[in-house]
Amino acid sequence: MDKRKAIPAIVWQENKWFVAKALNLEVASQGKTPKEALKNLQEAIDLLLEDEEIKIPVGFFNQHPQLAQIYV
């Protein structure tokens, strides 16, 4: 049985790089393509969660984050 859970993430472009950030986790990564940025983010999250000291709050995976735009 697969116990993996989906972690929502967003990807955006900054100049020539794509940035991927996990929502509700302080983890981000980058790559030359959106796919590469997400792959690198997956690796960063895997490393973060390998540490047994990291505890994800109960109910974290049941959250439904909302994306918003901020105009400046």
N, C-alpha and C positions, 0 to 999 in steps of 0.2 A: 504494500500500500504506500502510495506517494504522500508524504507528509508536508510537501513543499506548499508554501502559501504565496499568493501574488502580492507583490509590493508595488504600489502605483509609482510611476516615474514620469517625468517630463523631459523633453529634449528640445533644445533651441540652438540656433547658430550664433556664434560670436566670431565675427571676422571669418577666418578660414577654418575654424574649429567648431565642432558640435559639442555641446555640453549636455550631459544627462545627470539628473538629480533625482534621488529617491525622495518622494514626498513623505513627510513625517519621520525621516531619518536624516541625520546630518552626514550624508554621504553623497558625493558627486564625482563625476569623472568626465573625461573628454575623449574625442577621437576625430579622425578625419572625415568620417561619415556618421550618420545617425546610428547605423547598425554597430559600428565599431565603438561608439560612445556608450551604447547600451551594453555591449559585451564587456567593456572595461568596468562599467558600473556594476554588472553582475559579479565580476571578480572582486571588486572592492567590498560589496555587501557580503559575499561569501567569507572573505577574510575577517570582516568585522564580526560576523556571527560565529566564527570559529572560536572566538574568545568566550570562554564560559562565564566570564564576568558580565558580559553584555546581556541585559534582560530586556525583552520587548514587552511593553505594557499589555496587560490583559485587555482584550477588545481592540487592539491595534489593527488587526486585519479586518475587522468589521466596519472600520471607518470608511466614509465616502467623501474624500477630499473634493473641494470645489476649486476650480481654477478661475482666476479673476485677472482682469487687466487693470494696470495702474497707469494713468496718463500723467506725463510730466511736461 
